[in-house]
């Protein structure tokens, strides 16, 4: 699983018929402080994520384990929107305040 922030949308006027009706989002992997790490990824949105939200994504065969992506040609799927992250009793991230104040 990878923490990422949704940074944009990807529009494809032509795509495989198994992907018709799916939303493609551009996500930037981030660390727990919200700093970008690595290159952006194109991901299928299986949960209705929005731009700016922190999400969890999976890649490889795990990306095809959601109801929406099963048997489809995908390699990256958003499967959760992150509400909060705690470690050792300390809140590292909370959706309401985002990384700016966490």
Steps between C-alpha positions, in 0.01 A plus 500: 500500500619849414399838643430744216331833438260544208651774285291486185285309257584306186253511211514237226253526214591147390576217740449127540131413523555349846600846624209696352327685783801495734661815635876536459684723746858622518646427844830609655647258755576685827668427832324544836598868502331558166825536304499363147708191438547334166313562180126558457284199409180460302248312710147365464274657763295226668366715787405847372813689608538867423784732408718591798397200710751260651427145388636148522593333174610149411690385196552176312263207544353662815369782278264250339342383827221758530151438368552774240839378375471122518618352171579842351830622357606722793825530693413771755175543695384748763317284753466735802485868595708568811321670793784488753831336580626442856832360614597438865199701617591806290283619212721529192220590259136596530289570195337803660833676556709328232880495517523874558408471869542130582 
